[in-house]
Amino acid sequence: MLVCKKHVKDVLKKFDVPHVSKLNEVTCTCSICNKNAEVKIFYSMPYSRKDGKLT
């Protein structure tokens, strides 16, 4: 979910374990208000290595 500065706290409250990264030189709009997005909030899924262990 991409959000503007105003909506970062609102969206963080909705996710159980969010990950956050700042957007650099990307032109996207906020998922809530359509202003310029500055932050990406997302879930990161664990992945399996060749030995089958989660990292």
mmJSON file of the N, C-alpha and C atoms, coordinates in Angstrom:
{"data_MODEL":{"atom_site":{
"group_PDB":["ATOM","ATOM","ATOM","ATOM","ATOM","ATOM","ATOM","ATOM","ATOM","ATOM","ATOM","ATOM","ATOM","ATOM","ATOM","ATOM","ATOM","ATOM","ATOM","ATOM","ATOM","ATOM","ATOM","ATOM","ATOM","ATOM","ATOM","ATOM","ATOM","ATOM","ATOM","ATOM","ATOM","ATOM","ATOM","ATOM","ATOM","ATOM","ATOM","ATOM","ATOM","ATOM","ATOM","ATOM","ATOM","ATOM","ATOM","ATOM","ATOM","ATOM","ATOM","ATOM","ATOM","ATOM","ATOM","ATOM","ATOM","ATOM","ATOM","ATOM","ATOM","ATOM","ATOM","ATOM","ATOM","ATOM","ATOM","ATOM","ATOM","ATOM","ATOM","ATOM","ATOM","ATOM","ATOM","ATOM","ATOM","ATOM","ATOM","ATOM","ATOM","ATOM","ATOM","ATOM","ATOM","ATOM","ATOM","ATOM","ATOM","ATOM","ATOM","ATOM","ATOM","ATOM","ATOM","ATOM","ATOM","ATOM","ATOM","ATOM","ATOM","ATOM","ATOM","ATOM","ATOM","ATOM","ATOM","ATOM","ATOM","ATOM","ATOM","ATOM","ATOM","ATOM","ATOM","ATOM","ATOM","ATOM","ATOM","ATOM","ATOM","ATOM","ATOM","ATOM","ATOM","ATOM","ATOM","ATOM","ATOM","ATOM","ATOM","ATOM","ATOM","ATOM","ATOM","ATOM","ATOM","ATOM","ATOM","ATOM","ATOM","ATOM","ATOM","ATOM","ATOM","ATOM","ATOM","ATOM","ATOM","ATOM","ATOM","ATOM","ATOM","ATOM","ATOM","ATOM","ATOM","ATOM","ATOM","ATOM","ATOM","ATOM","ATOM","ATOM","ATOM"],
"id":[1,2,3,4,5,6,7,8,9,10,11,12,13,14,15,16,17,18,19,20,21,22,23,24,25,26,27,28,29,30,31,32,33,34,35,36,37,38,39,40,41,42,43,44,45,46,47,48,49,50,51,52,53,54,55,56,57,58,59,60,61,62,63,64,65,66,67,68,69,70,71,72,73,74,75,76,77,78,79,80,81,82,83,84,85,86,87,88,89,90,91,92,93,94,95,96,97,98,99,100,101,102,103,104,105,106,107,108,109,110,111,112,113,114,115,116,117,118,119,120,121,122,123,124,125,126,127,128,129,130,131,132,133,134,135,136,137,138,139,140,141,142,143,144,145,146,147,148,149,150,151,152,153,154,155,156,157,158,159,160,161,162,163,164,165],
"type_symbol":["N","C","C","N","C","C","N","C","C","N","C","C","N","C","C","N","C","C","N","C","C","N","C","C","N","C","C","N","C","C","N","C","C","N","C","C","N","C","C","N","C","C","N","C","C","N","C","C","N","C","C","N","C","C","N","C","C","N","C","C","N","C","C","N","C","C","N","C","C","N","C","C","N","C","C","N","C","C","N","C","C","N","C","C","N","C","C","N","C","C","N","C","C","N","C","C","N","C","C","N","C","C","N","C","C","N","C","C","N","C","C","N","C","C","N","C","C","N","C","C","N","C","C","N","C","C","N","C","C","N","C","C","N","C","C","N","C","C","N","C","C","N","C","C","N","C","C","N","C","C","N","C","C","N","C","C","N","C","C","N","C","C","N","C","C"],
"label_atom_id":["N","CA","C","N","CA","C","N","CA","C","N","CA","C","N","CA","C","N","CA","C","N","CA","C","N","CA","C","N","CA","C","N","CA","C","N","CA","C","N","CA","C","N","CA","C","N","CA","C","N","CA","C","N","CA","C","N","CA","C","N","CA","C","N","CA","C","N","CA","C","N","CA","C","N","CA","C","N","CA","C","N","CA","C","N","CA","C","N","CA","C","N","CA","C","N","CA","C","N","CA","C","N","CA","C","N","CA","C","N","CA","C","N","CA","C","N","CA","C","N","CA","C","N","CA","C","N","CA","C","N","CA","C","N","CA","C","N","CA","C","N","CA","C","N","CA","C","N","CA","C","N","CA","C","N","CA","C","N","CA","C","N","CA","C","N","CA","C","N","CA","C","N","CA","C","N","CA","C","N","CA","C","N","CA","C","N","CA","C","N","CA","C"],
"label_alt_id":[null,null,null,null,null,null,null,null,null,null,null,null,null,null,null,null,null,null,null,null,null,null,null,null,null,null,null,null,null,null,null,null,null,null,null,null,null,null,null,null,null,null,null,null,null,null,null,null,null,null,null,null,null,null,null,null,null,null,null,null,null,null,null,null,null,null,null,null,null,null,null,null,null,null,null,null,null,null,null,null,null,null,null,null,null,null,null,null,null,null,null,null,null,null,null,null,null,null,null,null,null,null,null,null,null,null,null,null,null,null,null,null,null,null,null,null,null,null,null,null,null,null,null,null,null,null,null,null,null,null,null,null,null,null,null,null,null,null,null,null,null,null,null,null,null,null,null,null,null,null,null,null,null,null,null,null,null,null,null,null,null,null,null,null,null],
"label_comp_id":["MET","MET","MET","LEU","LEU","LEU","VAL","VAL","VAL","CYS","CYS","CYS","LYS","LYS","LYS","LYS","LYS","LYS","HIS","HIS","HIS","VAL","VAL","VAL","LYS","LYS","LYS","ASP","ASP","ASP","VAL","VAL","VAL","LEU","LEU","LEU","LYS","LYS","LYS","LYS","LYS","LYS","PHE","PHE","PHE","ASP","ASP","ASP","VAL","VAL","VAL","PRO","PRO","PRO","HIS","HIS","HIS","VAL","VAL","VAL","SER","SER","SER","LYS","LYS","LYS","LEU","LEU","LEU","ASN","ASN","ASN","GLU","GLU","GLU","VAL","VAL","VAL","THR","THR","THR","CYS","CYS","CYS","THR","THR","THR","CYS","CYS","CYS","SER","SER","SER","ILE","ILE","ILE","CYS","CYS","CYS","ASN","ASN","ASN","LYS","LYS","LYS","ASN","ASN","ASN","ALA","ALA","ALA","GLU","GLU","GLU","VAL","VAL","VAL","LYS","LYS","LYS","ILE","ILE","ILE","PHE","PHE","PHE","TYR","TYR","TYR","SER","SER","SER","MET","MET","MET","PRO","PRO","PRO","TYR","TYR","TYR","SER","SER","SER","ARG","ARG","ARG","LYS","LYS","LYS","ASP","ASP","ASP","GLY","GLY","GLY","LYS","LYS","LYS","LEU","LEU","LEU","THR","THR","THR"],
"label_asym_id":["A","A","A","A","A","A","A","A","A","A","A","A","A","A","A","A","A","A","A","A","A","A","A","A","A","A","A","A","A","A","A","A","A","A","A","A","A","A","A","A","A","A","A","A","A","A","A","A","A","A","A","A","A","A","A","A","A","A","A","A","A","A","A","A","A","A","A","A","A","A","A","A","A","A","A","A","A","A","A","A","A","A","A","A","A","A","A","A","A","A","A","A","A","A","A","A","A","A","A","A","A","A","A","A","A","A","A","A","A","A","A","A","A","A","A","A","A","A","A","A","A","A","A","A","A","A","A","A","A","A","A","A","A","A","A","A","A","A","A","A","A","A","A","A","A","A","A","A","A","A","A","A","A","A","A","A","A","A","A","A","A","A","A","A","A"],
"label_entity_id":["1","1","1","1","1","1","1","1","1","1","1","1","1","1","1","1","1","1","1","1","1","1","1","1","1","1","1","1","1","1","1","1","1","1","1","1","1","1","1","1","1","1","1","1","1","1","1","1","1","1","1","1","1","1","1","1","1","1","1","1","1","1","1","1","1","1","1","1","1","1","1","1","1","1","1","1","1","1","1","1","1","1","1","1","1","1","1","1","1","1","1","1","1","1","1","1","1","1","1","1","1","1","1","1","1","1","1","1","1","1","1","1","1","1","1","1","1","1","1","1","1","1","1","1","1","1","1","1","1","1","1","1","1","1","1","1","1","1","1","1","1","1","1","1","1","1","1","1","1","1","1","1","1","1","1","1","1","1","1","1","1","1","1","1","1"],
"label_seq_id":[1,1,1,2,2,2,3,3,3,4,4,4,5,5,5,6,6,6,7,7,7,8,8,8,9,9,9,10,10,10,11,11,11,12,12,12,13,13,13,14,14,14,15,15,15,16,16,16,17,17,17,18,18,18,19,19,19,20,20,20,21,21,21,22,22,22,23,23,23,24,24,24,25,25,25,26,26,26,27,27,27,28,28,28,29,29,29,30,30,30,31,31,31,32,32,32,33,33,33,34,34,34,35,35,35,36,36,36,37,37,37,38,38,38,39,39,39,40,40,40,41,41,41,42,42,42,43,43,43,44,44,44,45,45,45,46,46,46,47,47,47,48,48,48,49,49,49,50,50,50,51,51,51,52,52,52,53,53,53,54,54,54,55,55,55],
"pdbx_PDB_ins_code":[null,null,null,null,null,null,null,null,null,null,null,null,null,null,null,null,null,null,null,null,null,null,null,null,null,null,null,null,null,null,null,null,null,null,null,null,null,null,null,null,null,null,null,null,null,null,null,null,null,null,null,null,null,null,null,null,null,null,null,null,null,null,null,null,null,null,null,null,null,null,null,null,null,null,null,null,null,null,null,null,null,null,null,null,null,null,null,null,null,null,null,null,null,null,null,null,null,null,null,null,null,null,null,null,null,null,null,null,null,null,null,null,null,null,null,null,null,null,null,null,null,null,null,null,null,null,null,null,null,null,null,null,null,null,null,null,null,null,null,null,null,null,null,null,null,null,null,null,null,null,null,null,null,null,null,null,null,null,null,null,null,null,null,null,null],
"Cartn_x":[0.853,0.0,0.901,0.628,1.408,0.612,1.263,0.55,1.355,0.653,1.303,1.667,2.428,2.856,1.676,0.59,-0.581,-1.195,-1.122,-1.828,-0.941,0.343,1.252,0.765,0.478,0.054,-1.258,-2.192,-3.485,-3.309,-2.473,-2.277,-1.464,-0.459,0.344,-0.522,-1.544,-2.443,-3.258,-3.441,-4.261,-3.487,-2.16,-1.335,-0.831,-0.764,-0.238,1.265,2.007,3.46,3.89,3.774,4.092,5.584,5.964,7.303,7.124,8.077,7.951,9.218,9.054,10.203,9.823,10.78,10.557,10.708,9.809,9.882,10.847,11.738,12.687,12.494,12.289,12.177,11.124,10.047,8.943,7.698,6.972,5.745,4.555,3.981,2.798,1.838,0.603,-0.364,-0.738,-1.152,-1.598,-2.842,-2.877,-4.014,-5.276,-5.137,-6.294,-6.809,-5.894,-6.357,-5.886,-5.077,-4.563,-3.555,-3.033,-1.92,-0.645,0.48,1.749,2.124,2.418,2.839,4.321,4.703,6.094,6.588,5.673,6.008,5.302,6.012,5.421,5.293,4.094,3.83,3.383,4.038,3.761,4.07,3.573,3.935,5.071,5.97,7.044,6.836,6.643,6.409,7.746,7.862,9.093,9.225,10.443,10.644,11.492,11.341,12.077,13.407,14.432,15.721,15.695,16.746,16.822,16.726,17.197,17.156,15.789,14.825,13.465,13.214,14.253,14.079,13.6,12.732,12.26,13.305,13.441,14.397,13.66],
"Cartn_y":[-1.155,0.0,1.22,2.161,3.391,4.503,5.276,6.319,7.61,8.712,10.0,10.096,11.125,11.29,11.317,11.921,12.093,10.747,9.74,8.492,7.345,7.57,6.503,5.862,6.639,6.085,5.323,5.836,5.169,3.77,3.654,2.367,1.418,1.919,1.056,0.369,1.042,0.474,-0.693,-0.752,-1.791,-3.079,-3.018,-4.185,-4.8,-6.142,-6.823,-6.625,-6.885,-6.754,-6.082,-4.78,-4.098,-3.862,-3.746,-3.316,-1.983,-1.096,0.25,0.593,1.199,1.732,3.071,3.981,5.306,5.221,5.854,5.868,6.96,6.618,7.59,7.68,8.863,9.118,8.248,7.939,7.171,8.042,8.089,8.882,7.945,7.882,7.074,7.912,7.454,8.198,7.406,8.132,7.557,6.705,5.514,4.615,5.132,6.117,6.638,7.94,8.897,10.23,10.667,9.847,10.133,11.276,11.759,12.71,11.925,12.614,11.925,11.011,9.758,8.79,8.974,8.805,8.927,7.683,6.795,5.642,4.404,3.261,1.984,1.146,0.662,-0.177,-1.539,-2.617,-3.922,-5.036,-6.216,-7.432,-8.091,-8.712,-9.467,-10.927,-11.748,-13.17,-13.902,-14.834,-15.619,-16.502,-16.82,-17.68,-18.873,-19.946,-21.179,-21.189,-21.642,-21.88,-23.283,-23.656,-24.991,-26.109,-25.81,-26.847,-26.929,-26.093,-26.154,-25.323,-24.664,-23.845,-22.449,-21.888,-20.53,-19.547,-18.437,-17.41,-16.15],
"Cartn_z":[0.0,0.0,0.0,-0.85,-0.926,-0.267,0.576,1.315,1.394,1.633,1.861,3.348,3.712,5.105,6.065,5.651,6.513,6.918,6.059,6.311,6.792,7.042,7.48,8.778,9.791,11.083,10.961,10.179,10.01,9.427,8.411,7.751,8.627,9.328,10.201,11.251,11.728,12.735,12.174,10.878,10.256,9.987,9.951,9.661,10.958,11.019,12.205,12.34,11.277,11.292,9.991,9.924,8.666,8.477,7.226,6.845,6.127,6.297,5.746,4.981,3.819,3.102,2.49,2.477,1.91,0.398,-0.323,-1.777,-2.222,-3.12,-3.656,-5.161,-5.641,-7.074,-7.752,-7.043,-7.612,-7.549,-8.642,-8.66,-8.556,-7.369,-7.104,-6.278,-6.166,-5.368,-4.125,-3.111,-1.849,-2.109,-1.521,-1.696,-1.024,-0.156,0.571,-0.029,-0.294,-0.706,-2.092,-2.755,-4.106,-4.187,-3.056,-3.086,-3.383,-3.555,-3.833,-2.671,-2.99,-1.969,-1.686,-0.427,-0.021,0.711,1.096,1.903,1.347,1.333,0.947,2.211,2.503,3.671,3.142,3.608,3.025,4.008,3.697,4.413,3.662,4.371,3.734,4.076,3.081,3.304,3.417,4.366,4.449,3.211,2.853,1.694,2.095,1.356,1.632,0.906,1.608,0.965,0.394,-0.292,-0.898,0.156,1.393,2.429,3.117,2.677,3.205,4.44,4.963,6.16,5.768,6.6,6.368,6.847,6.127,6.517,6.904],
"occupancy":[1.0,1.0,1.0,1.0,1.0,1.0,1.0,1.0,1.0,1.0,1.0,1.0,1.0,1.0,1.0,1.0,1.0,1.0,1.0,1.0,1.0,1.0,1.0,1.0,1.0,1.0,1.0,1.0,1.0,1.0,1.0,1.0,1.0,1.0,1.0,1.0,1.0,1.0,1.0,1.0,1.0,1.0,1.0,1.0,1.0,1.0,1.0,1.0,1.0,1.0,1.0,1.0,1.0,1.0,1.0,1.0,1.0,1.0,1.0,1.0,1.0,1.0,1.0,1.0,1.0,1.0,1.0,1.0,1.0,1.0,1.0,1.0,1.0,1.0,1.0,1.0,1.0,1.0,1.0,1.0,1.0,1.0,1.0,1.0,1.0,1.0,1.0,1.0,1.0,1.0,1.0,1.0,1.0,1.0,1.0,1.0,1.0,1.0,1.0,1.0,1.0,1.0,1.0,1.0,1.0,1.0,1.0,1.0,1.0,1.0,1.0,1.0,1.0,1.0,1.0,1.0,1.0,1.0,1.0,1.0,1.0,1.0,1.0,1.0,1.0,1.0,1.0,1.0,1.0,1.0,1.0,1.0,1.0,1.0,1.0,1.0,1.0,1.0,1.0,1.0,1.0,1.0,1.0,1.0,1.0,1.0,1.0,1.0,1.0,1.0,1.0,1.0,1.0,1.0,1.0,1.0,1.0,1.0,1.0,1.0,1.0,1.0,1.0,1.0,1.0],
"B_iso_or_equiv":[0.0,0.0,0.0,0.0,0.0,0.0,0.0,0.0,0.0,0.0,0.0,0.0,0.0,0.0,0.0,0.0,0.0,0.0,0.0,0.0,0.0,0.0,0.0,0.0,0.0,0.0,0.0,0.0,0.0,0.0,0.0,0.0,0.0,0.0,0.0,0.0,0.0,0.0,0.0,0.0,0.0,0.0,0.0,0.0,0.0,0.0,0.0,0.0,0.0,0.0,0.0,0.0,0.0,0.0,0.0,0.0,0.0,0.0,0.0,0.0,0.0,0.0,0.0,0.0,0.0,0.0,0.0,0.0,0.0,0.0,0.0,0.0,0.0,0.0,0.0,0.0,0.0,0.0,0.0,0.0,0.0,0.0,0.0,0.0,0.0,0.0,0.0,0.0,0.0,0.0,0.0,0.0,0.0,0.0,0.0,0.0,0.0,0.0,0.0,0.0,0.0,0.0,0.0,0.0,0.0,0.0,0.0,0.0,0.0,0.0,0.0,0.0,0.0,0.0,0.0,0.0,0.0,0.0,0.0,0.0,0.0,0.0,0.0,0.0,0.0,0.0,0.0,0.0,0.0,0.0,0.0,0.0,0.0,0.0,0.0,0.0,0.0,0.0,0.0,0.0,0.0,0.0,0.0,0.0,0.0,0.0,0.0,0.0,0.0,0.0,0.0,0.0,0.0,0.0,0.0,0.0,0.0,0.0,0.0,0.0,0.0,0.0,0.0,0.0,0.0],
"pdbx_formal_charge":[null,null,null,null,null,null,null,null,null,null,null,null,null,null,null,null,null,null,null,null,null,null,null,null,null,null,null,null,null,null,null,null,null,null,null,null,null,null,null,null,null,null,null,null,null,null,null,null,null,null,null,null,null,null,null,null,null,null,null,null,null,null,null,null,null,null,null,null,null,null,null,null,null,null,null,null,null,null,null,null,null,null,null,null,null,null,null,null,null,null,null,null,null,null,null,null,null,null,null,null,null,null,null,null,null,null,null,null,null,null,null,null,null,null,null,null,null,null,null,null,null,null,null,null,null,null,null,null,null,null,null,null,null,null,null,null,null,null,null,null,null,null,null,null,null,null,null,null,null,null,null,null,null,null,null,null,null,null,null,null,null,null,null,null,null],
"auth_seq_id":[1,1,1,2,2,2,3,3,3,4,4,4,5,5,5,6,6,6,7,7,7,8,8,8,9,9,9,10,10,10,11,11,11,12,12,12,13,13,13,14,14,14,15,15,15,16,16,16,17,17,17,18,18,18,19,19,19,20,20,20,21,21,21,22,22,22,23,23,23,24,24,24,25,25,25,26,26,26,27,27,27,28,28,28,29,29,29,30,30,30,31,31,31,32,32,32,33,33,33,34,34,34,35,35,35,36,36,36,37,37,37,38,38,38,39,39,39,40,40,40,41,41,41,42,42,42,43,43,43,44,44,44,45,45,45,46,46,46,47,47,47,48,48,48,49,49,49,50,50,50,51,51,51,52,52,52,53,53,53,54,54,54,55,55,55],
"auth_comp_id":["MET","MET","MET","LEU","LEU","LEU","VAL","VAL","VAL","CYS","CYS","CYS","LYS","LYS","LYS","LYS","LYS","LYS","HIS","HIS","HIS","VAL","VAL","VAL","LYS","LYS","LYS","ASP","ASP","ASP","VAL","VAL","VAL","LEU","LEU","LEU","LYS","LYS","LYS","LYS","LYS","LYS","PHE","PHE","PHE","ASP","ASP","ASP","VAL","VAL","VAL","PRO","PRO","PRO","HIS","HIS","HIS","VAL","VAL","VAL","SER","SER","SER","LYS","LYS","LYS","LEU","LEU","LEU","ASN","ASN","ASN","GLU","GLU","GLU","VAL","VAL","VAL","THR","THR","THR","CYS","CYS","CYS","THR","THR","THR","CYS","CYS","CYS","SER","SER","SER","ILE","ILE","ILE","CYS","CYS","CYS","ASN","ASN","ASN","LYS","LYS","LYS","ASN","ASN","ASN","ALA","ALA","ALA","GLU","GLU","GLU","VAL","VAL","VAL","LYS","LYS","LYS","ILE","ILE","ILE","PHE","PHE","PHE","TYR","TYR","TYR","SER","SER","SER","MET","MET","MET","PRO","PRO","PRO","TYR","TYR","TYR","SER","SER","SER","ARG","ARG","ARG","LYS","LYS","LYS","ASP","ASP","ASP","GLY","GLY","GLY","LYS","LYS","LYS","LEU","LEU","LEU","THR","THR","THR"],
"auth_asym_id":["A","A","A","A","A","A","A","A","A","A","A","A","A","A","A","A","A","A","A","A","A","A","A","A","A","A","A","A","A","A","A","A","A","A","A","A","A","A","A","A","A","A","A","A","A","A","A","A","A","A","A","A","A","A","A","A","A","A","A","A","A","A","A","A","A","A","A","A","A","A","A","A","A","A","A","A","A","A","A","A","A","A","A","A","A","A","A","A","A","A","A","A","A","A","A","A","A","A","A","A","A","A","A","A","A","A","A","A","A","A","A","A","A","A","A","A","A","A","A","A","A","A","A","A","A","A","A","A","A","A","A","A","A","A","A","A","A","A","A","A","A","A","A","A","A","A","A","A","A","A","A","A","A","A","A","A","A","A","A","A","A","A","A","A","A"],
"auth_atom_id":["N","CA","C","N","CA","C","N","CA","C","N","CA","C","N","CA","C","N","CA","C","N","CA","C","N","CA","C","N","CA","C","N","CA","C","N","CA","C","N","CA","C","N","CA","C","N","CA","C","N","CA","C","N","CA","C","N","CA","C","N","CA","C","N","CA","C","N","CA","C","N","CA","C","N","CA","C","N","CA","C","N","CA","C","N","CA","C","N","CA","C","N","CA","C","N","CA","C","N","CA","C","N","CA","C","N","CA","C","N","CA","C","N","CA","C","N","CA","C","N","CA","C","N","CA","C","N","CA","C","N","CA","C","N","CA","C","N","CA","C","N","CA","C","N","CA","C","N","CA","C","N","CA","C","N","CA","C","N","CA","C","N","CA","C","N","CA","C","N","CA","C","N","CA","C","N","CA","C","N","CA","C","N","CA","C","N","CA","C","N","CA","C"],
"pdbx_PDB_model_num":[1,1,1,1,1,1,1,1,1,1,1,1,1,1,1,1,1,1,1,1,1,1,1,1,1,1,1,1,1,1,1,1,1,1,1,1,1,1,1,1,1,1,1,1,1,1,1,1,1,1,1,1,1,1,1,1,1,1,1,1,1,1,1,1,1,1,1,1,1,1,1,1,1,1,1,1,1,1,1,1,1,1,1,1,1,1,1,1,1,1,1,1,1,1,1,1,1,1,1,1,1,1,1,1,1,1,1,1,1,1,1,1,1,1,1,1,1,1,1,1,1,1,1,1,1,1,1,1,1,1,1,1,1,1,1,1,1,1,1,1,1,1,1,1,1,1,1,1,1,1,1,1,1,1,1,1,1,1,1,1,1,1,1,1,1]
}}}
